Structures are given as structure tokens and as C-alpha cells.
Amino acid sequence: MTILALKNGKFSFGKTQIFTEVNFSVSKGETLCILGPNGCGKTTLIDCILGINTLHKGEIRLGDNLVTGLSPRQIAQMIAYVPQKHVRHFSFSVMDILLMGRAPYTSFYSAPDAADIEIAEDILDSLGLYHLKNRDYTRLSGGETQLVMIMRALIQDTPVIVMDEPTAHLDFKHELIVLETIVRLVKERGLTLVMATHFPNHAFYLENEGIPVQVAFMDRQKVHLAGSPSAALTEDNLESFYRVKTSIMTHTIPGKGLVKQIIPIQTMDTDK
Ligand SMILES: Nc1ncnc2c1ncn2[C@@H]1O[C@H](COP(=O)(O)OP(=O)(O)OP(=O)(O)O)[C@@H](O)[C@H]1O
């Protein structure tokens, strides 16, 4: 069942075209990993999906509805968003920020209730981050802020989550915790995920865990759907897309089976 579909999408900032002829669809329980160089338009494309930018041509459907026909509150009940950067102005506690994730379900005149607080406490607990509960959000580190944004998206309890480089600031362990959480949610809730990432190994991680993943390469104003990580992330494709020589390693891990990882070997076209 298709939950998110973009048909013939085109977007420009003024006279600068960012992308054109973009087509993809994502089904329930599927992940779309968008890979692409800095500045190719991943965040701009995500902003179109969220209804922040409006396509100049084409359409975006969320379930049976056009995004342009939905209110921000209706979009927020369907899609949670983990931004790449979050501007922190006000000294809210982490708990307050998490409870904002319940706003799409709370009427204008009411406050989050005990059930909402319990949901937020459960997420803090399950990610081992309960100690952050009463911390001033403006004083968190970059990685802690990112984790709070991820928890707020999970609390929003939507069928789709869009993540813009979700692990960019995270340490080795928290990067894995986020990936493990994604895998658990996709398996338990049939969550659909759209993820812009600079780490193609994340696509392999999800595939290794048995999640259906599509890889899309975004570059030169186009989005090329390239199939599953095993089909898309070949040494030849990585060499032509990133200009990096790689070796794809396959390894059997007891209890996990065959896993794949990209080992970067050497950049190309650079002066040595
Ligand atoms: N509001 C804006 N007005 C004009 N140009 C913009 C605006 N926002 C982004 N751009 C430009 O659009 C292009 C795409 O930016 P975008 O942030 O979507 O790229 P990205 O692929 O997400 O990059 P990165 O991987 O570095 O995060 C860039 O050239 C950027 O400078």
C-alpha cells in the first residue's frame, strides 16, 4: 500500500531550479534512503513533502490526499520530521519539547495529559535518556539535541517519519541506538521512513536487518531510483556517483546471517 508518492515533482528557488521530474512512491513499512552530495536538494525535497515548500509542478500524495489539500495539523498527524538543524530559542525543558510532539492530537485549549507524559517518559526510558528529562533544552549538546528531535518524532506517533541526516551529530553508540530504534519501529509498527543521509552504509544496515529499503541517488536536479541497497550500492555505482573507490564486504555474523558493508578505499579525481 503506497503511503507517500511524488509525481513529476519540480521545484526552483527563484530562477534556480533545484529538482525536476522527480517520481517515487514509498509503501507502508518501507524505507527510502536519499543519498546525494551537499547542496543537491535533499532538504528542499523534504520541505516539499512536509508542505513547507510548494512544488512548482507535479503533486505529492499522502495516502489518498494531496499534501496541498491538507492542513499543517493533518500533515503532522501523518508525518513526523527530524530536522538536520534545530534552532533553539527558548529555555524549554526536554520534557516540554517532547510533549510538543503530542500537539497534533491536543486541542487548542487543552494541555498534554497524563497519558501523553507517560508516552514521553517511556520513550526517554527506552532510549536510556531519562536523565535528560528536566534538562534545559537550549543547553544540550548537538548530539543530545538530535536525540530529543528523534524522540519528539517518535512521540508524534505518525505512520511516516522523515529524517534529514538523523545521525549527523551522534556518537558511535547513539548512532546505533537510533538505527536499532528505526528497525524496531518499522518491524513493530510498520513505520514508513524517508531518510536523507550521507552514510550509504545506513541503507545496508537496514537491509541487513530485513527492512525493505529503496535507495535513491539525488544529483544534478534529478532523483534516480536505484533499487535495494544490494542492487544500488555496487562498487561501480559508488565509484561513478561519489567518485570513491570502495569494496563491498559481505560477512556472516552468527545470529544475524549475511551482512554487507561498504569499505571506502580511495577518492578519485583528486590531486595527490
Ligand atoms: N531558501 C532558499 N533560498 C534560496 N536557495 C536555497 C534556499 N534553501 C536552500 N537553497 C539552495 O538550494 C540548494 C539545495 O539546498 P538543500 O539544503 O536542499 O541541499 P541538501 O542536499 O539538503 O544539502 P546538504 O547535504 O548539505 O544538507 C543549495 O544550493 C542551497 O544553497
The ligand as an ORCA input file, in Angstrom:
! r2SCAN-3c Opt
* xyz 0 1
  N      15.597     29.443      0.994
  C      16.483     29.270     -0.005
  N      16.617     30.181     -0.973
  C      17.478     30.026     -1.993
  N      18.288     28.953     -2.141
  C      18.200     27.998     -1.203
  C      17.308     28.093     -0.079
  N      17.443     26.981      0.692
  C      18.388     26.223      0.084
  N      18.836     26.825     -1.053
  C      19.821     26.287     -2.006
  O      19.231     25.131     -2.614
  C      20.222     24.147     -2.837
  C      19.782     22.841     -2.177
  O      19.868     23.001     -0.760
  P      19.471     21.833      0.225
  O      19.613     22.347      1.615
  O      18.157     21.300     -0.185
  O      20.599     20.748     -0.105
  P      20.960     19.375      0.660
  O      21.083     18.321     -0.385
  O      19.984     19.129      1.751
  O      22.391     19.735      1.245
  P      23.218     19.120      2.495
  O      23.549     17.691      2.165
  O      24.436     19.983      2.522
  O      22.361     19.283      3.719
  C      21.525     24.690     -2.287
  O      22.257     25.240     -3.353
  C      21.075     25.793     -1.334
  O      22.039     26.806     -1.243
*
